[in-house]
């Protein structure tokens, strides 16, 4: 019995330290694995941090200095000025080409009979004359377009003409304001060479319609303004012989 008790105590004394050692090994292995994972994660973060730092250095090198940025803005402004000057030069070139073609290919203009001139306006004498009668309305239209005023031009035309000016019924068109500004610009460009305007004829108003014939001194030709009465005012409906009746 005594021997059995000694054997049991001996077994317990051996097993307990071994169990403690085993548990310590497991904990050490777990801690080691955790440390290895943490070290791997840290290595990844270090690599990413180094990459980002490198990119930041490159970006800093690419950023212009204050003086370079100022020079860049100055160059952009000069480019805008040059582009505007180029556009103006192109317009002048096109205008000169038209004038040269007219001088080369057309016969000398026939001046209107002074006795048939109903009204004369130099370019400087054009003004807002209202819409009470056809000739006054034509003067208003010419003043609006020669001053490149889209809003006044829009007020000077008939409802049908407004649809044409803004391309309302077109499949492809831009904003109404842009289309109107473009149409006004085209009409204004067509008046560039004109220094004066002579009203050389007017049909008797009938059924709210009238035609006013205007001789353009710079072009040496006569245009027929189609006028229509709208709510008591005479408005511009187009030019006879022009596509869509508008210039």
Buried (B, 14 or more C-beta within 10 A) or exposed (E): EEEEEEEEEEEEEEEEEEEEEEEEEEEEEEEEEEEEEEEEEEEEEEEEEEEEEEEEEEEEEEEEEEEEEEEEEEEEEEEEEEEEEEEEEEEEEEBEEBBEEBEEEEEEBEEBEEEEEEBBBEBEEBEBBEBEBBBBBBBBBBBBBBEBBBEBBBBBBBEBBBBBBBBEEEEEEEEBEEBBBBBBEEBBBBBBBBEBBBBBBBBEBEEEBBBBBBBBBBBBEBBBBBBBBBEEBBBBBBBEEEEEBBB
